[in-house]
Amino acid sequence: MSRYSRVGRPRPGSSGLELAIWYLMRLSGLALFVLAVAHFLIMHFVFDPDLQTADWIAANRWNSIFWRSFDWLLLMTVLFHSFFGVRTVVGDYMKGGARTAVMMGVYALAVILFVIGTIVVMTMPLSGAAS
């Protein structure tokens, strides 16, 4: 007998990696919702969108470790949730060697985007260079 979540997707019956990913997808979806709503509210209601230029972001927002970390966390949550979602779709609809090859490509792309995203967020110069 397989157990079902409220959305109808079967929960993996055994413990291990698949069950952990099943739970992590739900937790990352919740975190993504909270972070995305917070980002929207902050960027559109706390700060005036007309004043938000690349220079403003570099001088005011990303001059703080907190905001860099917040933006990096949002980016990594999107990356994590989306790539594990693609992993689920590939696992559901592909079989055999093609599935293995596509999964390897998905994981490689996820690692590349993780590295690029981290480099961009963490290496942007502080505001002294933005004026």
Disulfide bonds with the S-S distance in Angstrom:
none
